[in-house]
């Protein structure tokens, strides 16, 4: 099957709309601290910068974070696939490791 960009986007979109993903976003302490720091920074810029500029900055941060999260999900899928191959055929993995270390 040929790789289809729309299929990739559909899969990632559905993964990131699950309750499990939402729970991770709400309960992860690193995400919480980062979000609070970002919002505090944007609030501090509210006087010197226009709302339009702040909205642009906020949107760009959102797009960056989304792109990073989507890439991380895709990487996780690739890792899971590789682990599945190793589990399905551990002898082939061992043979490859022996060749690499020879």
C-alpha positions in Angstrom: 0.0 0.0 0.0 1.4 3.4 -1.0 1.9 5.8 1.8 -0.9 8.4 1.8 -0.4 11.7 3.6 -4.1 12.1 4.3 -4.2 8.7 5.9 -1.3 9.7 8.2 -3.1 12.9 9.1 -6.4 11.1 9.8 -4.6 8.6 12.1 -2.8 11.2 14.0 -5.9 13.4 14.3 -7.9 10.5 15.8 -5.2 9.5 18.2 -4.9 13.1 19.5 -8.7 13.3 20.0 -9.0 10.4 22.3 -9.9 10.6 26.0 -6.6 9.0 26.9 -4.7 11.8 25.0 -6.8 14.5 26.6 -6.0 13.0 30.0 -2.3 13.0 29.3 -2.5 16.7 28.3 -4.4 17.6 31.5 -2.4 15.5 34.0 1.2 15.7 32.8 3.1 18.0 35.1 5.6 19.1 32.5 2.8 20.2 30.2 1.0 22.0 33.0 4.1 23.9 34.1 5.0 24.8 30.5 1.5 26.0 29.8 1.3 28.2 32.9 4.7 29.7 32.1 3.7 30.4 28.5 0.4 32.0 29.6 2.2 34.1 32.2 4.6 35.3 29.6 1.9 36.2 27.1 -0.1 38.0 29.9 3.1 40.1 30.7 3.4 41.1 27.1 -0.3 42.3 26.9 0.6 46.0 27.4 3.5 46.5 25.1 2.1 44.3 22.3 -1.2 44.4 20.6 -3.8 41.7 21.0 -3.3 40.8 17.3 0.5 40.2 17.8 -0.2 38.1 20.9 -2.8 36.1 19.1 -0.2 35.5 16.3 2.4 34.4 18.8 -0.1 32.1 20.6 -1.1 30.6 17.3 2.5 30.0 16.2 3.3 28.3 19.5 0.2 26.1 19.1 1.2 25.1 15.6 4.7 24.3 16.8 3.5 22.2 19.7 1.0 20.4 17.6 3.6 19.6 14.9 6.0 18.3 17.6 3.3 16.2 19.2 2.2 14.7 15.9 5.9 13.9 15.0 6.2 12.2 18.5 3.1 10.1 17.9 4.4 9.0 14.5 7.8 8.2 16.0 6.0 6.2 18.7 4.1 4.2 16.0 7.4 3.5 14.2 9.0 2.3 17.5 6.0 0.1 18.3 6.3 -1.4 14.8 10.0 -2.1 15.2 9.4 -3.7 18.6 6.7 -5.8 17.1 9.1 -7.1 14.4 11.7 -7.9 17.1 9.1 -9.7 19.2 7.8 -11.7 16.2 11.3 -12.7 15.1 13.9 -12.4 17.9 16.3 -14.7 16.2 16.6 -12.3 13.2 17.3 -9.5 15.6 20.0 -11.5 17.4 21.6 -12.5 14.2 21.7 -8.8 13.1 23.2 -7.8 16.5 25.9 -10.5 16.1 26.8 -9.2 12.6 26.9 -5.6 13.8 29.3 -6.5 16.7 31.6 -8.7 14.7 
